[in-house]
Amino acid sequence: MTRSIKLLLVGVICMIAAFASAQKILRGNILSSSEVEKKWAHRAFDEAKFKKANAADRAKMAADLIKRNPYKGKTSADVRNSLGSWDGFYHFDIFPAYLIGAEEESWQLVFILDRHNKVDQIVVHENGTPANWLNR
Amino acid sequence: MATFTCHNRCEPLCEAWTEEQPYTLLDLYPGLNDEEKKLCNADKTKCVQAYLLSWEAEALCHKLYKKSLTDDESDACRHYIWARVMSADINSEFAEKVLTAHEAEPGEPKDQRDMDLANNRLALSRSATDKVKKISKSRDEIIEEFKKSLKDKELVILKDKPSNRR
């Protein structure tokens, strides 16, 4: 019985690890919301200010934007209308991706779309990491 | 049917297996617009190959650029290299279909779409020439070709960001 439970636990851990690594392969390096809060100063997200801001100032609004996600269910065209054209890139042109942080850094706010191409969640992603695994 | 526990839901469950079903697996992967989904519905294998090549194109362009950006040289690189490798590994006709469908994203500004289409066209015309001459180019040769096209100002670039070059 104990052996069965151990095997079950190992199986569950393996599944979680496999899921996590698959997510990493598909998504690349992603900061958790607490890492985002620690990395940049916390400022309330303001759509009009974000649209005019540079990457460094956008970063300060990142934590609040991720937390509140006022764009959930919106299309990428809606996001473009609200926040302007994006300067980053994630997988395909359709994913809104805005560079944040210092010039020498590669972080970007990515609006992850669901299967209907509506915004699901917003993450802070390291630009360029998803495809690198192909060349390893 | 009455033996199934969900017999009272036959209609909605069976409804799911209509014309939407053929591209369900691709539909699970977000980022494809409606035109791309239609194309992928018609040829799933080539479609998966095509989009894996888009990842390879991005990785190849990372050898030249620090970040994958929009409207700059790295954007032109992704489109040019993707068109070239798709034409080489699949065929030019399918590459053109994918590239055209890819630009059907609703709301994309005209200047951005024009830039992508112009860079695609240049790559496709080079592939057509290679096909006639029966030339097969390596990935490194395609990258060198892109660099030369950039130097000769044959590519359309909306934003000049030299700091992104490696």
Contacts between the chains, C-beta under 8 A, distances in Angstrom:
chain1	res1	chain2	res2	distance
A	75	B	106	7.5
A	75	B	107	7.4
A	76	B	105	7.4
A	76	B	107	6.8
A	77	B	106	5.4
A	77	B	107	2.9
A	80	B	107	5.6
A	81	B	107	7.5
A	85	B	70	7.2
A	85	B	71	7.8
A	85	B	109	6.3
A	85	B	112	7.2
A	86	B	70	6.0
A	87	B	69	5.8
A	87	B	70	5.5
A	87	B	71	7.5
A	88	B	67	7.5
A	88	B	68	7.3
A	88	B	69	6.5
A	88	B	70	6.8
A	89	B	58	7.8
A	89	B	67	7.9
A	89	B	68	3.9
A	89	B	69	6.1
A	89	B	70	5.7
A	89	B	74	7.6
A	89	B	75	7.2
A	89	B	78	7.7
A	91	B	31	5.4
A	91	B	55	7.8
A	92	B	31	4.1
A	92	B	32	7.5
A	92	B	54	7.2
A	92	B	102	7.7
A	93	B	70	7.3
A	93	B	102	7.3
A	93	B	105	6.3
A	93	B	108	7.1
A	93	B	116	7.5
A	94	B	31	5.4
A	94	B	32	7.9
A	94	B	33	6.3
A	94	B	105	5.2
A	95	B	31	6.1
A	97	B	70	7.8
A	99	B	67	7.5
A	99	B	69	7.6
A	103	B	163	7.1
A	106	B	66	7.0
A	106	B	67	5.3
A	112	B	30	7.7
A	113	B	30	4.4
A	113	B	31	6.4
A	114	B	30	5.9
A	115	B	27	5.5
A	115	B	28	5.7
A	115	B	29	8.0
A	115	B	30	5.5
A	117	B	30	6.0
A	117	B	31	7.5
A	117	B	33	7.2
A	127	B	67	4.7
A	127	B	68	5.8
A	128	B	58	7.6
A	128	B	62	5.4
A	128	B	66	7.7
A	128	B	67	6.0
A	128	B	68	5.3
A	130	B	55	7.1
A	130	B	58	7.8
A	131	B	55	4.3
A	131	B	56	7.2
A	131	B	58	4.2
A	131	B	59	4.2
A	131	B	62	7.2
A	132	B	59	5.9
A	132	B	62	6.8
A	134	B	52	8.0
A	134	B	55	5.7
A	134	B	56	5.5
A	134	B	59	5.0
A	135	B	59	4.8
